Amino acid sequence: MIAGIEMGGTKTVVAVGQGDGTVLEEHRFPTTGGEETFSRAIEWLNERGVPEGIGVGAFGPVSVNKTRADYGRMLPTPKPGWAGFSIVGALASAFPLARVEIETDVNVAVLAEADGRDDVAYITIGTGIGGGVMADGKLVHGAVHSEFGHWYPRRAPGDDFEGVCPFHGDCLEGLASGPAMLKRWGREAKDLSEGSQAWDFESHYLAEAAVTLLASVNPVKVVIGGGVSQAPGFHAMVEKKLRERAKGYFVALEENSPFVVPPKHGQQAGIRGALMLVG
């Protein structure tokens, strides 16, 4: 028996399954504080047996570098009940014989969506914006992990929105996350019409993100997931604007079409990748 846990800002998914990412049974519940969230996950797993391995895809900021003393621990965060919480410690205490692996929620989604490719990037747009990268077949992170949502894209023409990021204002997350769309347009992304200017701005910023990934880590595809990305035609809009920016320069664009794609596994990409961490 292997288990996976996907921690989202609003919901947590815990599952048992197979090493190829196949989910046999899963349970979803609201994310609360660290202690309560993991108590619920551990209780559910205990009812199904003792896992040999547990893979975790965690929202950030979290320490995912095994060389650091704080590996598996949540870093300073304004999210109540999470700062300093040890994910690895909680699971090791409950299941001392289980192998525990932890990655960012976006990196486990990359793992599930790579589909045999060695160089893939994933962007998720929801409460925040995150980016994950697989390069040369390996998941990438530095001393901590990517903070892809907090770089600064070029502004869309006519956009003077101040942004919603409490740290940076108009970073990518501040301009294009779900909360940014709500504040900018007065309604959630799912309630905006296909012809709304909102999608012109949103596709502009995600094309900026995609071309940055293309120029820096050269993936063969960029997967864009998360709730905001589910608007009809959104991925095609981003690809069109990406190719306009590329101006015929990047080989990967000519060899791979479409280049910007939705997640093959939809909303299960994260939990499938968590299982694959220990598969």
N, C-alpha and C positions, 0 to 999 in steps of 0.2 A: 504494500500500500504506500503510495506517495501522495502528498498533499500540496496544494497551492493556496496562497493567500494573495489577493489583490486589494491593496488599500487605496481607496479613492477619497477625495476630500469630503464627499457626501455619502458614499456607500462603500461597504467592504464585501468582497466575495471570498468565500472559502470553499474549496472543492477537494475531492479525491479523484484520482484519475491515473493516466498512464504517461510514460516518459515522452511520448510523441506529442503530448499536449491534449490528448483525448480526455474530455471531462466525463466522468461516470456519474457524478452526483455533485451538486453545488448548493450553496446556501447564501443568500444575499440579505444584508441588514444594514441599517444606517450606521455610519461611522460616528462614534462619539469620542470620548477620551481614550488614551492608550490602554489603560488598565481594563476598562470595560470592554473595549473593542476586542482585545485579545482574549479576555476571559470568555467571551461569547464564541470566538473562533475555536479556542481550545476545547471548550465544552462540546461543541458540535463534532470536532474531530474525535474526541474521546469516545463518543457514542458509536463511532465507526471502526475503532481499532487503534492500533499504535502505528503511526507512519514511520517508514524507514528514512524518508527524506521529506523536507518541507521547503518549498521555494516561495519566496516572498517578493512581490513587486510593490514597492512603497512610494507614496508621494514624498516630496522633499520638504525641507532639506533633511537628508539622512546620510550617514556615513556608510558608503558601500565599498570602501577601499580596505581590503583585508590586512594591509600593513599598518593601519592606524589602530591605536588602542581603543578608540571609540567605535570600532566597526559594529554595524548593526544598531546603532543608537541614533535616535532623532536629535537633530541639531537645534539650536535656538530658533523658535518659531512662535508666531503669535497665536497659532491654533491651540485652543485651550486643552490642557491635559496631555500634550505631546512632547514638549521640550524636555530633552534628557531621557525620554522613555527608551528602554532597551528592548527592541524587538527580538533580537537574537537571545537575550537573557531570558525573556518571558517564555520563549519556545523551548529553550534548552532546559529550563526548570521543569516544564510540563512533560517534555519528551527527551530525557537525557541521552538516549541512544540514537536519536534521529540526526541526520546530517541536515544542517540548516544553511541555505544560501539566500542572500538578499541582493536585490538590484533595484534600480528605480522602476517605477511603473511604466515609463516610456521605453526603457531598455528591454523589459520583458515582452512588451508588445512588438518591438523590433525582432526579437528572437522568434516569436510566433509567425511573423509576417515575412521573414527572410526567404522562405520557400526555396531553400537550396542555394541562394545567392550569398556571396560573401560580403557585399558592400551595399547596405541598405540604410536609409534614414527614416525616422518616424517622427511626425509632429502631432501632438494632440492638442485640441482646442476645447476647453471647457471652462471650469471655474478659473483656471489659469492656463498657461501655455507651456508645454514642455517639449523637449526634443531628445531623441535617442539615436545612437549611431552604432551600426555594426560595420567595422572596417577590417578587411582581410580575415573575415570569419570570427572576429572577436568583438565583444561588447566594449565600448569605449567609455572610460571616465578618467578623470585626473585625480588630484588629491582628494576631491570629494566627488562631485558629479556635475554634469552640464547644467547650467542655468540659462538654457537657450531662450526662454521667454523674456529675459531681461537685457537683451541687446537692443540697439536702437536702429530701426529701419528708416529708410527715406520716407518722408511724408507723402501721402497721396495728395495730388493737386486739389486745392480747395478745402483741405482738412485742417481745421484749427482746434480740434477737440483736445482738451488738456490731458486726457488719459486718466486711468483709475488706479494705477499701481501706487500703493502707499509709499514706496521707496523711490521710484524713478519717474512717476507720472506717465510719460509718453513712450515707454519702452514697448516692445512688441506685445507683451501681455497687457500693458496698460491701454493699448490702442485696439486690440483685436480679440481679447478673451470674451467669454460669455458675459461677465459683468460689465465690460467695456461697451458691448453692443447694447445691453439693457440701458445703461446710463446715457449713451449717445442717442439712441432712437426711441427710448421710452417703452420698449417692449422686448421680450426675449427673442432670441434668434429664430426659434421655431414658429413664432407668430408673425414674422416679417414676410412680406410678399416676395415672390421671385424677382419682380421688377424693381424692388427697392434699391436706392442708392447704397444702402447698407452693404449689399453684396459686391458692389463695385469697389468700395473701400476695403472690405474684408479680403477679397481676392487679391487686391493690390498688396496688402501686408503679408499675405501668405506666399505670394510670388516672391516678395523680397526675402522671406525666410528660406524658400526653396532654392533661390539662386545663391544665397549665402552658403547653404549646405553643399551645393554643387561646386562652388568655387573653393571650398575649404576641405571637404572630405571625399568629394567625387563619388557619390553613390550611383548605383545603376537605376535606382528608383527612389522616390520619396512618397511614403505613405502618409496621408493626412486623415486622422481619426478624431474622435471626440464628438460631443453632441452638436457643436456649432457646425461641424463639417458636413452634416447630413442633408443640407439644403440641396434640392435638385440642381444638377449641372454645376455644382460648386467646383469640383475637381477639374473639370474642363476649363472653367474660367481661370483658375490658377495656372493651369498649364499654358494657356494662351498667353497670359501676361509674363510667365516665366520665359517662354520662347522669345517674346519681344525683347526682354531684357538681355537674353543670352546673345542675340545677334549672330547666331551661327557659330559661336566660339567653342562650345563644350561638346566633346565627342560623345559623351554619355547620352546626350539628348538625341543625337542622330542614330544611335544604336538601339535605343530603348524607347518605344512608343506604345502606349502612353507612358509618360515618365512620372506624372503625379497621379496617384491612384488611391481609392478608398481602401480600408482594411479588408482583406479577404475574409477574415474571421469576425468582422464586425465588432460588436461589443464584447466578444469573448477573447479577443486577442490577448488582453492582459492576463487573464487567468490561465489561458493555454500556455503562455510564455513562462508563467510562474511554475507550472508543472514541469516544463521542459528544463528549467534550471537544475532540477535534481533527477532528471530522466536518465 
